Amino acid sequence: MKNFFDFTNKVVLVTGASSGIGRATAEFFGKYGAKVAVSYLSNKNGAEAAVAAIEEAGLQLGAAVGASGQTETKSSARGYAVQADVTKNADIDLMIKEVEENLGAIDILVNNAGSLVERLRTAELTEERWDEVFALNVKSAFFAAKAVIPKMLEKGEGAIINVTSVAGRNGGALGSIHYSSAKGAMITMNKGLAKEFGSQGIRINGVSPGVIDTPFHETFSTPEAMANFKNMIPMGRVGTSEEVARVIAFLASDAAAYLCGETIEVNGGMLMD
């Protein structure tokens, strides 16, 4: 039976991968044989820890292959940390070039970098902060996709997964209109890119996490707010980064071969279509 989570020799780039969902995603791909570029802005320690986990997973995978009696006992899993400010196109181009030189052409791009930056009501929200949040969440994802698509077109295949948010569907909590608007734009961007490149072998999809136990909520949500969120979730709990990572990997796999332009909600039933 085919293992759809076999990413042996696939090159994966995950942005914003030094913590939370991004790190869990990078490590998940590493567990299944991928060569993973861990992109980060300032959390170098987190990125290096993710790389170490990927390398360890590669050793364990190789040992498991050897124990099964197969002749090839070395896993292709590798980790590589790359620093970049993905709000700057020049940094994106340098990041892609560095990954290609060290790991090879990118097969799977996960645009995870993003942030609310700070909660602001409408009267407090400045043009500069609006532009910053859109650059970090939407602009970065579009231009990273644009940078990897040419090589994917040459190969005739590729997968791009954009990490949006339930806020892009429901407007978010108070003080997050800049963030929710940016995430809503990402959902629309998924559809536009999918229409343009789906016929050429590149699948573009999105994952929309709900309330996930990550540093995001440690920074932007009070314990009282988290308790209120939990009461709104039919499953009665917040999600984990690993649960989101598994859905991202599914979208990158051949198991999702006929999914294109979709955004999957991962929120425990908090928002249902």
C-alpha positions as CSV (number, residue, x, y, z in Angstrom):
1,M,0.0,0.0,0.0
2,K,1.3,3.4,-0.9
3,N,2.4,5.7,1.9
4,F,1.1,9.1,1.0
5,F,3.2,10.7,3.7
6,D,6.4,9.5,2.1
7,F,8.3,12.8,1.2
8,T,11.6,11.1,0.5
9,N,13.9,13.4,-1.6
10,K,11.2,16.2,-1.6
11,V,12.5,19.7,-0.9
12,V,10.2,21.6,1.4
13,L,10.5,25.3,2.5
14,V,8.5,26.4,5.5
15,T,8.5,30.1,6.3
16,G,8.0,31.2,9.9
17,A,9.2,27.8,11.0
18,S,11.1,28.5,14.3
19,S,8.0,28.0,16.5
20,G,4.4,27.0,16.6
21,I,2.7,25.6,13.5
22,G,5.6,26.3,11.2
23,R,8.1,24.4,13.4
24,A,5.7,21.5,13.8
25,T,5.2,21.4,10.1
26,A,8.9,21.4,9.3
27,E,9.5,18.6,11.8
28,F,6.6,16.6,10.4
29,F,8.0,16.7,6.9
30,G,11.4,15.7,8.2
31,K,9.9,12.7,10.0
32,Y,8.8,11.4,6.6
33,G,12.0,11.9,4.7
34,A,11.9,15.4,3.3
35,K,14.8,17.9,3.0
36,V,13.4,20.8,4.9
37,A,14.4,24.5,4.9
38,V,13.4,26.2,8.1
39,S,13.0,29.9,7.5
40,Y,13.1,32.3,10.4
41,L,13.4,36.0,11.0
42,S,15.0,36.4,14.5
43,N,14.4,33.2,16.5
44,K,17.6,31.5,15.4
45,N,17.6,29.1,18.4
46,G,14.1,27.9,17.5
47,A,15.1,27.3,13.9
48,E,18.3,25.4,14.9
49,A,16.3,23.3,17.3
50,A,13.9,22.4,14.5
51,V,16.8,21.5,12.2
52,A,18.2,19.3,15.0
53,A,14.8,17.5,15.3
54,I,14.7,17.0,11.6
55,E,18.2,15.5,11.5
56,E,17.4,13.2,14.4
57,A,14.2,12.1,12.7
58,G,16.3,11.3,9.6
59,L,18.6,9.1,11.6
60,Q,15.6,7.3,13.1
61,L,14.0,6.8,9.7
62,G,17.2,5.5,8.3
63,A,17.5,3.0,11.1
64,A,13.9,1.9,10.6
65,V,14.6,1.3,6.9
66,G,17.7,-0.7,7.8
67,A,15.8,-2.8,10.3
68,S,13.2,-3.6,7.7
69,G,15.9,-5.4,5.6
70,Q,16.0,-2.9,2.7
71,T,19.5,-2.2,1.3
72,E,19.2,1.6,1.5
73,T,19.6,2.6,5.1
74,K,20.3,6.3,4.8
75,S,17.3,8.7,5.0
76,S,17.1,11.7,2.7
77,A,15.8,13.8,5.6
78,R,17.8,16.9,6.2
79,G,17.2,20.2,7.9
80,Y,18.6,23.6,6.9
81,A,18.0,26.9,8.7
82,V,17.7,30.1,6.6
83,Q,17.2,33.6,7.9
84,A,15.0,36.0,5.9
85,D,12.7,38.9,6.3
86,V,9.9,37.7,4.0
87,T,8.3,41.2,3.8
88,K,11.2,42.1,1.5
89,N,11.3,40.7,-2.0
90,A,15.1,40.8,-2.1
91,D,15.3,38.6,1.0
92,I,12.8,36.2,-0.5
93,D,14.9,35.8,-3.6
94,L,18.0,35.3,-1.6
95,M,16.3,32.8,0.6
96,I,15.1,30.7,-2.4
97,K,18.5,30.8,-3.9
98,E,20.2,29.7,-0.7
99,V,17.7,26.8,-0.3
100,E,18.2,25.7,-3.9
101,E,22.0,25.7,-3.5
102,N,21.9,23.7,-0.3
103,L,18.9,21.4,-0.7
104,G,17.8,21.6,-4.4
105,A,14.8,23.0,-6.2
106,I,11.7,23.5,-4.0
107,D,8.9,20.9,-4.4
108,I,6.7,22.1,-1.6
109,L,6.3,25.7,-0.2
110,V,4.5,26.3,3.0
111,N,3.8,30.0,3.5
112,N,3.4,30.1,7.3
113,A,5.0,33.4,8.2
114,G,2.6,35.9,9.6
115,S,1.5,37.8,12.7
116,L,-1.1,40.1,14.1
117,V,1.8,42.3,15.4
118,E,-0.5,44.0,18.0
119,R,-4.2,44.2,18.7
120,L,-5.6,47.6,17.6
121,R,-9.1,48.9,17.3
122,T,-10.1,50.8,14.2
123,A,-9.5,54.3,15.7
124,E,-5.9,53.2,16.7
125,L,-4.9,51.5,13.5
126,T,-2.4,53.4,11.5
127,E,-1.5,53.1,7.8
128,E,1.9,52.0,8.7
129,R,0.7,49.1,10.9
130,W,-1.9,48.1,8.3
131,D,0.8,47.9,5.6
132,E,3.1,46.0,7.9
133,V,0.6,43.3,8.7
134,F,-0.4,42.9,5.0
135,A,3.3,42.7,4.0
136,L,4.0,40.1,6.6
137,N,0.9,37.9,5.8
138,V,-0.1,38.5,2.2
139,K,2.7,40.1,0.3
140,S,5.3,37.6,1.7
141,A,3.2,34.6,0.7
142,F,2.5,35.9,-2.9
143,F,6.1,36.7,-3.7
144,A,7.5,33.5,-2.2
145,A,5.0,31.6,-4.3
146,K,6.0,33.7,-7.4
147,A,9.7,32.9,-6.7
148,V,9.3,29.1,-6.5
149,I,6.7,28.7,-9.3
150,P,9.2,28.9,-12.3
151,K,11.1,25.8,-11.1
152,M,7.9,24.0,-10.4
153,L,6.7,24.7,-13.9
154,E,9.9,23.3,-15.3
155,K,9.2,20.0,-13.4
156,G,5.5,20.1,-14.1
157,E,4.5,19.7,-10.5
158,G,4.6,21.3,-7.1
159,A,2.5,22.2,-4.1
160,I,2.0,25.5,-2.3
161,I,0.1,25.7,1.0
162,N,-0.8,29.0,2.5
163,V,-1.5,29.2,6.2
164,T,-4.5,31.5,6.7
165,S,-6.7,31.8,9.8
166,V,-10.3,31.4,10.9
167,A,-10.0,35.2,11.4
168,G,-10.1,35.5,7.7
169,R,-13.5,33.9,7.6
170,N,-15.2,35.4,10.7
171,G,-13.5,38.8,11.0
172,G,-11.4,37.8,14.1
173,A,-11.6,39.0,17.6
174,L,-11.8,42.7,18.5
175,G,-8.6,44.5,17.6
176,S,-7.6,42.2,14.7
177,I,-9.3,43.7,11.7
178,H,-5.9,44.3,10.0
179,Y,-4.9,40.7,10.5
180,S,-8.3,39.2,9.6
181,S,-8.4,41.3,6.4
182,A,-5.0,40.0,5.5
183,K,-5.9,36.4,6.1
184,G,-9.1,36.9,4.1
185,A,-7.0,38.2,1.2
186,M,-4.8,35.0,1.4
187,I,-7.9,32.8,1.0
188,T,-8.8,34.7,-2.2
189,M,-5.2,34.6,-3.3
190,N,-5.3,30.8,-3.0
191,K,-8.1,30.7,-5.5
192,G,-6.5,33.0,-8.0
193,L,-3.2,31.2,-8.0
194,A,-4.9,27.9,-8.2
195,K,-6.9,29.0,-11.3
196,E,-3.7,30.2,-13.0
197,F,-1.4,27.3,-12.3
198,G,-3.6,24.3,-11.5
199,S,-3.6,23.1,-15.1
200,Q,0.2,23.2,-15.1
201,G,0.7,20.7,-12.3
202,I,1.0,23.1,-9.4
203,R,-1.6,22.7,-6.6
204,I,-2.2,25.8,-4.4
205,N,-4.3,25.3,-1.3
206,G,-4.7,26.8,2.1
207,V,-5.1,25.7,5.8
208,S,-7.1,27.9,8.1
209,P,-6.3,27.2,11.7
210,G,-8.7,28.1,14.5
211,V,-7.6,28.5,18.0
212,I,-4.3,26.6,18.3
213,D,-2.0,26.4,21.3
214,T,0.9,28.4,20.0
215,P,3.1,31.4,21.0
216,F,0.6,33.5,18.9
217,H,-2.1,33.2,21.6
218,E,0.4,33.5,24.4
219,T,1.3,36.9,23.0
220,F,-2.1,38.2,21.8
221,S,-4.8,36.5,23.8
222,T,-5.5,36.7,27.5
223,P,-6.3,33.6,29.6
224,E,-9.9,34.8,29.8
225,A,-10.1,35.2,26.0
226,M,-8.7,31.7,25.6
227,A,-11.4,30.3,28.0
228,N,-14.1,32.1,25.9
229,F,-12.6,30.7,22.7
230,K,-12.7,27.2,24.1
231,N,-16.4,27.5,25.0
232,M,-17.1,28.3,21.3
233,I,-15.4,25.1,20.1
234,P,-17.7,22.0,19.8
235,M,-14.8,19.7,20.4
236,G,-14.2,21.4,23.8
237,R,-10.5,22.1,23.4
238,V,-8.0,24.2,21.5
239,G,-6.0,22.5,18.8
240,T,-2.3,21.7,18.6
241,S,0.4,22.7,16.1
242,E,0.9,19.1,15.1
243,E,-2.8,18.7,14.2
244,V,-2.4,21.6,11.8
245,A,0.9,20.2,10.4
246,R,-0.7,16.9,9.5
247,V,-3.3,18.7,7.4
248,I,-0.6,20.8,5.7
249,A,1.3,17.6,4.9
250,F,-1.9,16.0,3.5
251,L,-2.4,18.9,1.1
252,A,1.2,18.5,0.0
253,S,0.8,14.8,-0.6
254,D,-0.6,12.8,-3.5
255,A,-3.5,11.9,-1.3
256,A,-4.8,15.5,-2.1
257,A,-4.0,15.2,-5.8
258,Y,-7.5,16.5,-6.8
259,L,-7.6,19.3,-4.3
260,C,-6.9,22.7,-5.8
261,G,-7.8,26.2,-4.6
262,E,-9.3,24.9,-1.3
263,T,-8.9,26.2,2.2
264,I,-9.4,23.6,4.9
265,E,-10.7,24.8,8.2
266,V,-8.9,23.2,11.2
267,N,-10.8,24.5,14.1
268,G,-12.5,21.8,16.1
269,G,-15.9,22.8,14.7
270,M,-15.6,26.5,15.7
271,L,-16.6,27.5,12.2
272,M,-18.4,25.1,9.9
273,D,-19.2,25.6,6.3
